Structures are given as C-alpha cells and as structure tokens.
Amino acid sequence: VISRSASEDGPADGELIARVVKGDGVAFGLIVERYQDRLANAVCRLVGSTEDARDVLQDTFVKAYENLDGFRGGSSLYTWLFRIAVNTSLSHRRKRKWMPVAAGTDAEEGGTAREWADPSAPDPADPLEAAETGALVQEALSALDDEHRTVVVLRDIQHCDYQEISEILEIPTGTVKSRLHRARLMLREKLRPLFRA
Amino acid sequence: MVCEQVRNELSAYLDGELAPPEAAAVRDHVDACPECREVLEELRATIDLVGGLPCCGAPKHLAADVQREIERRMILAAPAAPADEAPQERSLPIRRASPWPRVLAVAATLVLGLGIGLLSYLGTPGPRVRQPAPRAARETAYETYDLAFRQAAARPDDAAGKDLGVGRDKATLYGAKAGAKDGEHEEVLNERLATRTDAPVRTGQPVLSDTNGNALALVGGSWGMAVEEEGVVLHGVAGGGAAGAAADAAATVGAVALAEDARGTLDLQGDRLDVLAAPEVALQLAMVSVMDGRAGVEDLKRIATPDNLDRVANQLVIETESRDRANQDLTRLLGANGMAPLDGPVDAWTHGRAGAVEAKLKRPEEPHPSHAPAGFYYVAHHDGEDTYVVVTDRDNLSRFGSQLAAAEDLTVSERSSDLLRGVRGLQLARRAHEQGIVDGQETAEWDQVRADEGEDLALAPSLEKGGASVFGRGVSGEAGRKEGAKEETREPKADLGKVAEPSAPAPAVAARKVSEEASNLDEKAAVTGDEHRVQGEVGQAVAGAPAQEALGQPAQVPAAPPPGAEEPLSQAPGEMPAQHEVGSPGKPAAPPSEAPQALGGSPPGQAEKPRALGRGEAEPLDGEGGATERRENGRAAKFAPQKGVGAPRAAGAGRGSTPAAGAPVAGPRAGGEAEGRTADVPRAPAGGSGVPARGWGRWYVETDGAVAALGFPRWLGENQVILVIRVLPAAKEAATKAAPEAKPAEAEVKEAPAEGGPKPAPSH
C-alpha cells in the first residue's frame, strides 16, 4: 500500500512536492486529494470518531504543508504523511482525554457517519447486525492503548507490512511483530463473543 | 517447536511475515496441535473482524478546510505591531478613484474617534492594530486562495466556489456554483469596509466575502482579498488572469498590504515575482506604489527586467514626465543590466501633464484658466501613433477639453493601470475590428482577450448572430443629435486621415470627436468655449504642429463642412453644432468653407448612414440589417447595426434632459426602433442614476485617420468614462504637413503617407 507513492493518473509525489515547495498551492491540493481517503480510514479508526478524525486529518495536512520543505524523501510521501497522521491522532486523543467511544455514536455527536461511509462498500446482508458488530469491534479497538491500536490499524486496516509499519512508527520490525501479536491477543479476548456468534 | 514459541509467531504467520522455513515449522505444529490451531483461528477471526470494519473516506471539502486552516494559522502567527509602529501602519495610503472613499474615510475617522473616546472613557483599550502579515503568510494566503479558485474552476459542481462566496454573476468566471450573498450580507460587509480605518476601500466594485468574512472583490477574471481579523487587514492577496484587474480588486477591498507587497517587490527585485506567480500583479502594484509615493523612480528602475522593460519604460516616462529623461534613464538602465543600447528613443507613454507643460512653455502668454479637476488624461506616443486617453466623470466629459487646456490643473491619475488597460482595450478592439471579428465568428484570440480582461472587454452581450460587427458601433454623430431623420441621406464622413486644413490638424478633429462624444453623454451638453483651445493644444501635443492659431481662435477650428461636402461631424448644412448651441453660444460655428474637406467617402446623396464619428448618427442604434461594409479611401470599414448595444448618448437617456439622449432614431427605423433603443440604453443601476452599463469596446470607430473608443469599464467608478482616441500616423503626418504649409486639403491628402509611415520625431 505504501509503495503506491505515485498516482497512476497524475504526477509523481516527488514532482508534486517540488511544486509545492516552489509555491504551487495547486500541487498541494493534489497531494491532499491523493492521500486523503487512505489517511482518513486509518485516522478514523485510530481516533474512533469521525468528528475527531476530521480535525486530525486537517491538522495532518496542515502540518505536512508547513513541513513539506523538510521532507527529504527518505521514505515515501505516504509513509511520511501517515507518520504525521498517527502522531497527530495520538496527540489528539491525549489532548482530548480520550475516552473510548464505540462506533455508531457519531449520530449522537452530530457526526457524519453516512457522509464518511464508503459508497463503494457492498451493503451488508443485515445492516443492523453489521452495525452492532462494527460497534463492538471499534469499541474493542478503541480500548487498546495507543501503541497497540496503532499497529493493528496499520496492519489489519491499512494492510501495511511490518517494514512499512516499522518506518511509520520508527520502531524495529521485531517490535512491530511482538506488539501486533499482543494487540491481537487483547482484541481476541474482547471479540470472542463475536466468534461464538 | 514448543507451543509457546509457535503462538508468538502466529500473528506473523498469518501476516505472511515469516521466512519459509519458519512458516513451515509453524504450519506443521499447528496441524498437530489443536490448542495452537484454535488460537490461530481466533486470531484469524480477530483480524477478519477488524479488517471488516467499514472503510472511512475523507470528509467532504477536506482540501478547502485544510486551506482555510493554513491561512488561519498564518494569521495567528502574524506578530502584533509594536505600539510605536501602529500609527504608521494605519496611515498607509490607498489609491482612490473617486472622492467617495475619502468621504467614507472621514466619516470613518469620526466614527472611530468617537469610538475611541468612548472606549477611553470606559477604560477599555482601543482597536488593536497589527502589522501586515509576514511576506510568507501573504504568499501562503495567495497560494491557498489561488488554489481554491483554481479548484473551483476545475470542478464546477464542487462546493469550493460556493464556500468562497464567489457568488453572483461572477461565479461563472470560476465555474463555481453561485454562492450568492443576499443584499443584507453585502450591505453589512460594505458597512464594515466603510468604517475600516487602516485600509480604506475603493468604491465602485461589488464586494463579496469568503466564508471567513474576508472582503473579496472580483474584477474580471481576477480577484483580490483583504484577509482581516477583528476588522484589521492583516494582508492582501490577489491573483487571477489580469494583473490590473487583480490590483483593482485588491484596492477595492482595501488590501493595502498588497500594495505594501509591491514595495517589497521593489526590494526583492525579481524574486517575489516568481514567488507570487503573479508578476503582472506585482508589477502593477509596484507602479501604484511608485505613484503613491511609497517608492521612487530609482526603485522602479531596479525592478526592470528584459521581460518587463516596456512597462517599466512606460512608467518611467510617466514618472519623469519627460520622454527624453526617460530615455536617458533607460539607456543607463540597459547598460547597467548588460543589455544592448537602444537604437533610438523609446516610444513610450508620456503623461498628459508633460504635454501641458510643454504647451505652456510654447505659449507662455496663453492663459490657463483654473478648472476644478475632474479627470485626467494621458497622451501616449507609441509605435508612431499618438493616443489620447481621457478618464473623467461622465458629467464632466463634455468639459474635458477645458481640463485639457488647463492640463496643469488636472488630477493626475493614481491608477496607471487604467491607462494601460484602457489603451490595451483600444488595441484589442482595433485588432478585433481589423480581423472582422463579428458575432458568431469570435476567435480564440478574442476568447483569450475576454478571459484576460473579463467583462471589461466583453463583447456586447446582446450581439446576435449575423448582426453587427463587434466594434462597428460608432460614436454618435452630430446630425442625429439634432434631427435623426436627416441622417439617412448623409454621406459618411469624418475621415480623419484626410484632414488637411491648416487650421484643422487631424488631432484637433480627433479631439473634437471626443468633445462630441462628451456632449452626447452629457445631459447638459455643456461645452465651454475652451474646447477650441483644447483642440489646438491636443493637436500640438500630438503632431508637434504649431497649433497656436487654433488656440484662442475657435472660429478657425473646423466645425462645418465645405461647400459640396458635408461637415465631417455630420452636422447638417446650416445647422449649428449642438455643443455650440448649448455650451458656446458666443462662438459661432465656422462657416462651411472652413471645414476640412474630404472627410467623407461617399458622394452626396448616397443613402448611407453617417460615419461613426458623426455626431448623432443613427445607424449604430439597433439596426437590424446586415453588416454594411464600405470602403473609404481604400480601407474597408464595417459599420453595421448592432442590436442591443446602445450609443453613448443613450447613457444620458435615463436623465432625459439631453435632446441627443432622447433623440429619435433616424430615418424609417426611428419609430420601430424605439423599443429596441430603450433596451439599448446602457443599463442603469437600481438607483436609476443613469449610469451607463459597464462595458468596454461597445463604442468603437475607426477611420483612416483615427480610431476611437468610449468605454465604461468596470474598473472605473460608477460615473466615470474612459475615452481613447488613437491618431494614426497618416493623419498625423497629414496634419503635420498641412499646418505649416497650409496646403489645400486635396493636395495634402495625396501626399499623406500611408499608415505605418515613418515615425514622427518625439515632440520633445
């Protein structure tokens, strides 16, 4: 996933970055549009709320804009953006004294779950059951501590490989492996009722 | 491999992160161990559940949100001004096009004074004053807004344009949905702008706002914005296709910091031009900065590059009021920049004031009565042609001649962009005319013109396919002003290229056309006796001819046709020009024998409509026939009816006090055209003040001797007009020769060089 640094139908990331650094605001708009969906999915699961995710995403791109001239290309743009997004998400949760919020509470918060829904996703056979399942999974995910939740999101939602996760979180791959395993074991305990169902 | 070891590897095994031998070992163990297999399946189920969460897409308008947040942070990052610097920031001048902003400023000062007094009384601090945002912040704002505008243009259905508030009719310029603001919003916004003290605004342009409440002006295809916080302008940004329009837009909303950017441009020389990606805007504003006295000529010279040399040269001439001095400066400038020296003097703009000074020097005895300045003019010498640009209030247009005569008293334009774009409009209009661009045959070039200049240069909106030529609409003639019914039998006249009367150099005729046009516009038709002196002065300024005879000797100015030929301005034989009747009763029109000859191309009796320069000509009004092409002196000129386009004089119709304005359309069309003509009257605003509809290029005429256009571009004040007359070399040459030698008209015509002949020597 991360290796898809250049859009198939647009200028390469490096070209866009160069343009932005030279003052081309349009190029940054293209970067936003290129990566906003991929970042949004991860951020949404990291912070557990679409409203919070909206703020985190905005902050992520603003920070990226402010620091793009310092991006040296040591990693892919996506990796760099995701690192900013993860750090911003965790920071956001800490600042908000985050309390786990089950998925599905967006409506109560005035959220825009419908707006965020992937229109291409197939309709579940039982929307109510799917919503309940999703809420439980999100609740379990949100109950994890930051570092465990992050690796789970990166791997099981974003489908990053260990090396990519290592680069994003700037931790050894061995740590990724052990942290991910522990996170899944914790999730397993919480989600076991769903297995039986 | 024991169970504990295997279970620690199960996640990696499921993820395919194990090396093949390790993966095989795990697989073998799991196959043989039910407990570990159960853990594996539970982990797999866990992964599936997490991975099965619905995908979240990005929220709508994220890019726009990011843009706004970037700008907001830049604003917050702007340092507060030290107290001792605050007054200076608050007193930055801003160019104004009309006295109204001054009135507002005074009123605002009073309001502010009262407010501060009250606040002081209450023990609360006064309004906070900030320094303009750092340059980086302004650049960022420029980028972000430009990004937004571009995005709006790229995605017509996107809400970005709506979010920006680029509503109303201008929204289509950006392909954005109409995000119209209601009148109340605009009223509130204008009220806020009117009371702003640190960055006054210029009236005459519609003001919108973005969703953050920042004042936004759209001029043509360009935009300008004043980014504010708590009523204080932090910085201004502008961009878009036309630099001058962008500068005007910025000035409209009081984006005074942008003008300061121009000052920064001077300091940065070429750097900022690249950074802003809007060099035209920067240069225009740099010039404005010079005009406003915030920068000097030396600063201006420093920003010269090979690419902008022409414009800098023009501005240098304006600033130095001397082409000779400007050429000297340019020579030094070129040498300093390692560029080749000039072969000769640069044709460049000169300021009307310089011409007046010159005239004054030549005629020290000539009194220059003082008149209230109500306009300005420029004389341009470019490529062998002389161009007069007059910008004045509509009500004063008829008296522009007086102002020219007293040129030293004229208000110096603070807006060089007016001049540059006004003349550019004429150039473009002429090119379109020469190319025969008519409705339905618009070329890509003209499309580009419109894209560059926006509605200022837009074609008449109601042009119909197969109708008139785009610029075939002549300025009104005199006869139609008197009695339109007689016009149908008139000959085409006013061929300025054949003006050869010693006392009537072509420029004088051109100037007279201006006067006539002014009269057509002015409901009072009040033309003072100074007009004749003005004509002489203009003639002198243009051709360098000794026009002193004309000065103070109005009787020698051609005003009536010679026997057998109609008066060039379409006055009916025996009739008195309206301007004389109304404005100069003591100055009778010259006898027919004194009028210049050969101004018409058609024999008497030919049922052609008067030439465009003829006063009161009826043809331009709503003709429904096809285009009529005539050939005059071997030069084709199209004069065709143009439905939906009003003659200039119609501008005064709303007031109903000018006979010309209300004159019936000539000939058999008169009655039937009444309705259409009403529709042609330039639209007045809701207030019914009679202000003509905005536009440029609607009234254009070209003869062998001159081209003229009258416009009401949007970038002028509501009641202002711009009149541009270009005297072609042929007419100039003829006038130059005719004046000293007093040759008969016919002979002079034969000797007159063709257009494009040798350039005349600089007049000074």
Interface residues (C-beta under 8 A of the other chain):
Chain A: G23 D24 G25 V26 F28 G29 V32 E33 Q36 D37 L39 A40 N41 V43 C44 R45 T50 A53 R54 L57 Q58 D59 F61 V62 Y65 E66 A103 T112 E115 W116 A117 D118 P119 A121 T133 G134 V137 Q138 L141 V152 R155 D156 I157 H159 D161 Y162 K177 S178 L180 H181 R184 L185 L187 R188 L191 R192 L194 F195
Chain B: N8 L10 S11 A12 D15 E17 E42 L43 A45 T46 I47 L49 V50 G51 G52 L53 P54 C55 C56 G57 A58 P59 K60 L62 A63 D65 V66 Q67 E69 I70 R73 E139 Y142 E143 T144 D146 L147 R150 Q151 V275 L276 A277
